[in-house]
Amino acid sequence: MSHAQPRSCDPAPVGREPATARERTAGREGTAGRDRAGAPAQDAGATQDAKAAQDARAAQDAGAAQDAAAAHPAVEATPGRPPELLRLPGGLWLRRRRSTHAVALNRAVRANLDHLRPWMEWAAEAPTRAQTAELTRAGSAAWEAGTDFMYLAGLDAEPGGVIGAFGLHGRIGPGALEIGYWVAAGHVGRGIATAAAGALTEAALALPGITRVEIRCDRANAASAAVPRKLGYRLERVTAVAVRAPGETGRQLVWVRDRPAA
C-alpha cells in the first residue's frame, strides 16, 4: 500500500502547475472579446440578449475565480520559511526541492507509477523530463512566495537518489498547512513517511502564524492513514470528495494537529 494521497501531494506533480484564476478568466474574456468584434450587431433586442449573456458569463467567471482563489491562495501562508534541509535518524533527509533535482525526480516518479496510480491522479501517465522541470521551477517560485514548501526525501546510503516527495501546502486557509507525501515502493514499510511527516509537522508548527497542520487521505488508503495516527493527529472529520484516482472511495479523512497552547 502506498504512503500517498491525492489531495495531500502536489496539485499537478508531473505537469504544468494549475493556471491561476486570473489566467483562466483572462482566457475566457479574450475569446469573448474576439467573438463580439467579429459579429455585427443585429438589433436592439439582440444587443440586450448579448448584454445579458455577457453579464451571466462575467458572474460565472467571478464565481470561478473566487473558488479557485480559495483552492489556491495567492498570498503567502506564513512570513517564515521552514529549514531547507532536515536530517533524520538512519541517514534519512528531506531537502528543499530545486530545479537541479528535476532529472532525479522524474526518474523516481516514472519508476513508481504503478505503485502511485491507485491514489495519485497525476500518476495516470508518465511525465516527460520537460514537464518535471517545469514543475520544479514552479515549486521553487512557490517556496519564495511562501505558499508551498516542497521537499525530496533521500538517504545518505543512496547519494543522488530520490526515495519520495513531501510538501507543506498553504491551500487550506489562513494559519494552516497541509502535509503531502509519497514514498517509493522499495522503501515502504520502513517508517520513512512517518518520520518525515513528523519532522514536517514540527517545522510547520514552528512557523510564524501557523497553528494547525492537516494530513488528508482517502479512507481506503490505510497506509497513508496510519501516518497521522502514529503521529498523534486527531481525525477531525470525514468528507465527501470527487473520486480522482482508481483506488479512491470518495470519502476523505481529514487529520489535524494543532500547535500546543503556550
C-alpha positions in Angstrom: 0.0 0.0 0.0 1.4 3.4 -0.9 2.1 6.1 1.6 0.4 8.6 -0.7 -2.8 10.5 -1.2 -4.1 12.7 -4.0 -5.1 15.8 -2.1 -2.0 15.9 0.0 0.5 15.9 -2.8 1.3 18.4 -5.5 -1.8 19.7 -7.3 -0.1 18.8 -10.6 3.2 17.0 -9.6 4.0 15.8 -13.1 2.9 18.6 -15.4 2.1 22.3 -15.6 1.0 23.9 -12.4 -2.7 24.8 -12.4 -3.5 28.2 -14.1 -4.4 30.9 -11.7 -7.9 32.2 -11.6 -6.8 35.4 -13.3 -5.2 33.4 -16.2 -8.4 31.3 -16.7 -10.6 34.3 -16.5 -8.4 36.3 -18.9 -8.5 33.4 -21.4 -12.3 33.4 -21.5 -12.7 37.1 -21.7 -10.2 37.2 -24.6 -12.3 34.7 -26.5 -15.5 36.6 -25.8 -13.9 39.8 -27.0 -12.9 38.3 -30.4 -16.4 36.9 -30.8 -18.0 40.3 -30.2 -15.7 42.1 -32.5 -16.3 39.6 -35.3 -20.1 39.6 -35.2 -22.1 42.8 -36.2 -25.0 43.9 -34.1 -28.4 42.7 -35.3 -30.9 44.8 -33.4 -31.7 46.3 -30.0 -33.2 43.0 -28.8 -30.2 41.1 -29.8 -27.9 43.6 -28.2 -29.8 43.3 -24.9 -29.7 39.5 -25.1 -26.0 39.6 -25.8 -25.5 42.0 -22.8 -27.5 39.7 -20.6 -25.4 36.7 -21.7 -22.2 38.7 -21.2 -23.3 39.6 -17.6 -24.1 36.0 -16.9 -20.6 34.9 -18.2 -19.0 37.6 -16.1 -20.9 36.4 -13.0 -19.8 32.8 -13.7 -16.2 33.9 -14.2 -16.3 35.8 -10.9 -17.6 32.8 -9.0 -15.0 30.5 -10.6 -12.2 33.0 -9.7 -13.4 33.0 -6.1 -13.5 29.2 -6.0 -10.0 29.0 -7.5 -8.6 31.6 -5.1 -10.0 29.6 -2.2 -8.4 26.4 -3.5 -5.0 28.0 -4.4 -4.4 31.1 -2.2 -2.2 33.6 -3.8 -0.9 35.2 -0.6 1.8 33.6 1.4 0.8 31.1 4.1 3.4 32.4 6.5 6.1 35.1 6.6 8.6 32.5 7.8 10.3 29.7 5.9 11.0 26.1 7.1 14.5 24.7 7.1 15.8 23.8 3.6 17.4 20.6 5.0 16.0 18.3 7.6 18.3 15.4 8.8 16.5 12.5 10.4 17.8 9.3 12.1 19.0 6.4 9.9 20.7 8.7 7.3 17.3 9.9 6.1 17.0 13.5 4.9 14.5 16.0 3.5 16.0 18.6 1.2 14.2 21.6 -0.5 13.3 20.6 -4.0 15.1 22.7 -6.6 15.2 22.8 -10.4 18.5 20.9 -10.3 16.6 17.9 -8.9 14.3 17.5 -12.0 16.1 14.6 -13.6 16.3 12.5 -10.4 12.6 13.3 -9.5 11.5 12.4 -13.0 13.3 9.1 -12.8 11.8 8.3 -9.4 8.2 9.2 -10.4 8.5 7.1 -13.6 9.8 4.1 -11.7 6.9 4.3 -9.2 3.9 4.9 -11.4 2.2 1.6 -10.8 2.7 2.0 -7.1 1.3 5.5 -7.0 -1.5 5.2 -9.6 -4.2 3.9 -7.2 -4.0 7.1 -5.1 -2.5 9.8 -7.3 -4.5 11.4 -10.0 -1.3 12.7 -11.7 0.2 9.2 -11.9 -2.1 8.1 -14.7 0.7 9.0 -17.3 4.4 9.1 -17.2 5.8 12.7 -17.0 8.3 13.9 -19.5 11.5 15.5 -18.3 10.3 18.8 -19.5 7.1 18.6 -17.5 9.0 17.7 -14.4 11.5 20.5 -15.0 8.6 23.0 -15.3 7.1 21.5 -12.1 10.3 22.0 -10.1 10.6 25.6 -11.3 7.1 26.3 -10.2 7.8 24.7 -6.9 10.9 27.0 -6.4 8.8 30.0 -7.1 6.1 28.9 -4.6 8.8 28.5 -1.9 10.0 32.0 -2.4 6.3 33.2 -2.4 5.7 31.4 0.8 2.7 29.4 -0.4 4.2 25.9 -0.7 7.3 24.2 0.6 8.4 21.2 -1.4 10.9 18.6 -0.4 12.6 15.5 -1.7 13.5 12.6 0.5 16.7 10.7 0.2 19.2 8.5 2.1 22.9 9.1 2.7 23.4 5.5 1.6 21.9 6.3 -1.8 23.5 9.6 -2.9 21.8 11.3 -5.7 18.7 9.1 -5.4 15.1 10.2 -4.6 13.0 7.9 -2.4 10.0 10.1 -2.0 8.5 13.5 -2.1 6.9 15.6 0.6 5.4 19.1 0.9 3.8 21.7 3.1 0.9 23.3 1.2 -0.8 26.6 2.0 -4.0 25.6 0.3 -6.3 25.0 3.2 -6.7 28.5 4.5 -5.0 31.0 6.8 -3.0 29.8 9.8 -2.7 26.2 8.4 -0.5 24.0 6.2 -1.3 20.6 4.7 1.3 17.9 4.5 1.5 15.7 1.4 3.8 12.8 0.7 4.7 9.7 -1.3 7.4 7.1 -0.7 8.9 4.9 -3.3 7.7 1.3 -3.5 11.0 -0.2 -2.5 11.1 1.9 0.8 7.6 1.4 2.0 7.2 -0.1 5.5 10.4 1.4 6.9 8.8 4.3 8.8 10.1 6.8 6.3 6.7 8.6 5.7 6.0 8.7 9.5 9.5 10.1 10.3 9.4 12.7 7.6 5.9 13.8 8.2 6.7 14.1 11.9 9.6 16.4 11.1 7.5 18.5 8.8 4.7 18.7 11.4 7.2 20.2 13.9 8.7 22.5 11.3 5.3 23.8 10.2 4.0 24.5 13.7 7.2 26.4 14.4 6.5 28.9 11.6 5.0 32.3 12.4 1.2 32.3 12.1 0.8 28.6 11.6 -1.3 27.0 14.3 -2.7 24.0 12.5 -1.4 21.2 10.3 -3.5 18.7 8.3 -3.0 15.4 6.5 -5.7 14.2 4.2 -6.2 10.8 2.6 -8.8 8.6 1.2 -10.5 6.2 3.6 -9.3 3.2 1.6 -5.6 4.3 1.8 -4.8 2.5 5.1 -1.0 3.0 4.8 -1.4 6.8 4.5 -3.9 7.0 7.3 -1.5 5.1 9.6 1.0 8.0 9.4 -1.1 10.8 11.1 -2.5 8.2 13.5 1.0 7.3 14.7 2.0 11.0 15.0 -0.9 11.8 17.3 -3.1 13.6 14.8 -6.8 13.5 15.6 -9.4 12.5 13.0 -11.4 15.7 12.7 -13.9 14.7 10.0 -14.7 12.6 7.0 -15.8 14.5 4.0 -17.2 13.5 0.6 -15.0 14.4 -2.3 -14.8 13.6 -6.0 -13.1 10.3 -6.9 -10.0 11.2 -8.9 -7.9 8.0 -8.7 -8.7 4.3 -9.2 -8.3 3.3 -5.5 -10.4 6.1 -4.0 -13.8 5.8 -2.4 -14.6 9.5 -2.3 -14.6 9.5 1.5 -11.6 11.7 2.6 -10.2 11.5 6.1 -9.0 14.9 7.5 -6.4 14.5 10.2 -5.4 17.5 12.3 -2.6 18.6 14.7 -2.8 21.9 16.5 0.0 24.0 18.0 0.2 23.3 21.7 -1.0 26.0 23.9 1.8 28.2 25.3 
